Amino acid sequence: MTSQIYIAVAIIALAIIAVLMVFTRKSGKEKRLTSLGGLAFGFILAGLFFGEIGEKRTIGYSLLGVGVLLAIIDMIRRSKSK
């Protein structure tokens, strides 16, 4: 029960961040989400959802780990392209 509350809070926090990013967007060069960043976001969300299914929490943690790793790779690639 408490883990479901944590997941709900995480999803609400992500939604609030997304809304704030839309409304505080500067006019000029927009930073769009890359395909690798979107894939990382999807893995993290999948890890949050599948991490609570039965005794197989390792699947959820693995998905979260892959998502974080992809996000780090995306940040490194974006910083080198500047």
Long-range contacts (C-beta under 8 A, 24 or more apart in sequence): 3-52, 4-52, 7-48, 7-49, 7-52, 10-48, 11-48, 34-74, 34-77, 34-78, 36-70, 36-73, 36-74, 36-77, 37-70, 37-71, 37-74, 39-70, 40-67, 40-68, 40-69, 40-70, 40-71, 40-74, 41-67, 41-71, 42-67, 43-67, 43-70, 44-68, 44-71
